[in-house]
Amino acid sequence: MGAAWGSVGAWREDFAKTGGMRGVGWAILYRDPATGGLLNWWVSSHDQGHPAGFDPVVVLDVFEHAFMVDHGAGGREDYIEAFLENINWEVVEQRHKDSKAGRFTARF
């Protein structure tokens, strides 16, 4: 992850900005199986806009239903911060390994 952004902190900042984009949808960290590279991507529809063949490694739901109960209507930024603080890095690492090996990964 560090190669694309220079550091995990820089990735985190870029991912948070991706999740904070105007509109509703998902911020997704994808792995490109052709190059092994990682990229943050915004998807506003579950069935459109995904880069073909890329494997999702981290997925952040930023529809209102994901954050309004705990953080209120204006709590998107706090929700994103809480999400980032609670990422299960063991699961992320396994998804990355599975992507590199060309395997389907466990959902959780």
Kinemage of the C-alpha trace (Angstrom):
@kinemage 1
@onewidth
@group {chain A} dominant
@subgroup {mainchain}
@vectorlist {calphas} color= white
{ca met a 1} P 0.000 0.000 0.000
{ca gly a 2} L 2.854 2.341 0.771
{ca ala a 3} L 4.178 2.278 -2.800
{ca ala a 4} L 1.072 3.892 -4.292
{ca trp a 5} L 0.674 6.621 -1.662
{ca gly a 6} L 4.052 6.705 0.066
{ca ser a 7} L 2.631 5.714 3.453
{ca val a 8} L -0.386 4.132 5.093
{ca gly a 9} L -1.268 7.572 6.477
{ca ala a 10} L -1.352 9.049 2.975
{ca trp a 11} L -3.538 6.152 1.785
{ca arg a 12} L -5.859 6.672 4.734
{ca glu a 13} L -6.199 10.383 3.975
{ca asp a 14} L -6.940 9.693 0.308
{ca phe a 15} L -9.446 6.945 1.193
{ca ala a 16} L -11.221 9.272 3.644
{ca lys a 17} L -11.408 11.966 0.952
{ca thr a 18} L -12.792 9.412 -1.489
{ca gly a 19} L -15.457 8.454 1.062
{ca gly a 20} L -16.234 12.115 1.655
{ca met a 21} L -17.041 12.837 -1.979
{ca arg a 22} L -20.402 14.444 -2.722
{ca gly a 23} L -23.180 11.940 -3.134
{ca val a 24} L -23.859 8.479 -1.811
{ca gly a 25} L -22.128 5.230 -2.610
{ca trp a 26} L -19.002 3.376 -1.607
{ca ala a 27} L -15.311 4.138 -1.304
{ca ile a 28} L -13.396 1.023 -2.313
{ca leu a 29} L -9.743 0.080 -2.164
{ca tyr a 30} L -9.209 -2.210 -5.154
{ca arg a 31} L -6.293 -4.396 -6.154
{ca asp a 32} L -5.569 -4.526 -9.870
{ca pro a 33} L -4.737 -8.173 -10.585
{ca ala a 34} L -2.870 -7.254 -13.777
{ca thr a 35} L -0.374 -4.923 -12.104
{ca gly a 36} L -0.750 -5.731 -8.399
{ca gly a 37} L -1.367 -2.032 -7.800
{ca leu a 38} L -3.886 -0.624 -5.353
{ca leu a 39} L -6.268 2.263 -5.949
{ca asn a 40} L -9.054 4.057 -4.148
{ca trp a 41} L -12.235 4.315 -6.196
{ca trp a 42} L -15.692 5.840 -5.816
{ca val a 43} L -18.747 3.830 -6.836
{ca ser a 44} L -22.215 5.336 -6.616
{ca ser a 45} L -24.152 2.331 -7.873
{ca his a 46} L -23.816 -1.287 -6.820
{ca asp a 47} L -23.929 -2.481 -10.410
{ca gln a 48} L -22.047 0.257 -12.289
{ca gly a 49} L -18.682 1.946 -12.158
{ca his a 50} L -16.528 -0.860 -10.794
{ca pro a 51} L -13.208 -1.326 -12.602
{ca ala a 52} L -13.571 -4.629 -14.481
{ca gly a 53} L -11.653 -7.515 -12.976
{ca phe a 54} L -10.352 -5.584 -9.979
{ca asp a 55} L -10.642 -7.135 -6.523
{ca pro a 56} L -12.122 -5.123 -3.628
{ca val a 57} L -9.926 -5.164 -0.536
{ca val a 58} L -11.596 -2.529 1.682
{ca val a 59} L -15.176 -1.328 1.148
{ca leu a 60} L -16.678 1.672 2.953
{ca asp a 61} L -20.449 2.170 2.641
{ca val a 62} L -21.236 5.896 2.700
{ca phe a 63} L -24.953 5.792 2.082
{ca glu a 64} L -26.858 7.628 4.819
{ca his a 65} L -28.165 4.384 6.301
{ca ala a 66} L -24.597 3.456 7.223
{ca phe a 67} L -23.979 6.419 9.522
{ca met a 68} L -27.168 8.298 10.448
{ca val a 69} L -28.200 6.134 13.413
{ca asp a 70} L -24.855 6.497 15.200
{ca his a 71} L -23.578 9.809 13.836
{ca gly a 72} L -26.627 11.792 12.685
{ca ala a 73} L -27.389 13.304 9.303
{ca gly a 74} L -24.226 15.416 9.323
{ca gly a 75} L -21.981 12.733 10.792
{ca arg a 76} L -20.426 11.294 7.671
{ca glu a 77} L -16.933 12.532 8.504
{ca asp a 78} L -17.089 11.087 12.041
{ca tyr a 79} L -18.399 7.803 10.620
{ca ile a 80} L -15.519 7.569 8.145
{ca glu a 81} L -13.024 8.203 10.947
{ca ala a 82} L -14.657 5.513 13.114
{ca phe a 83} L -14.606 3.092 10.182
{ca leu a 84} L -10.912 3.692 9.581
{ca glu a 85} L -10.146 3.227 13.268
{ca asn a 86} L -11.895 -0.157 13.261
{ca ile a 87} L -10.617 -1.836 10.102
{ca asn a 88} L -9.757 -5.471 10.709
{ca trp a 89} L -6.332 -5.506 9.053
{ca glu a 90} L -6.073 -9.291 9.269
{ca val a 91} L -9.137 -9.574 7.018
{ca val a 92} L -7.728 -6.940 4.638
{ca glu a 93} L -4.417 -8.781 4.479
{ca gln a 94} L -6.199 -12.065 3.687
{ca arg a 95} L -8.241 -10.416 0.923
{ca his a 96} L -5.019 -9.026 -0.544
{ca lys a 97} L -3.313 -12.437 -0.370
{ca asp a 98} L -6.332 -14.124 -1.945
{ca ser a 99} L -6.365 -11.565 -4.742
{ca lys a 100} L -2.664 -12.138 -5.419
{ca ala a 101} L -3.267 -15.903 -5.507
{ca gly a 102} L -6.298 -15.566 -7.793
{ca arg a 103} L -8.650 -17.024 -5.175
{ca phe a 104} L -12.084 -15.936 -4.087
{ca thr a 105} L -11.901 -14.543 -0.585
{ca ala a 106} L -14.073 -15.066 2.445
{ca arg a 107} L -16.599 -12.278 2.936
{ca phe a 108} L -15.545 -11.571 6.540
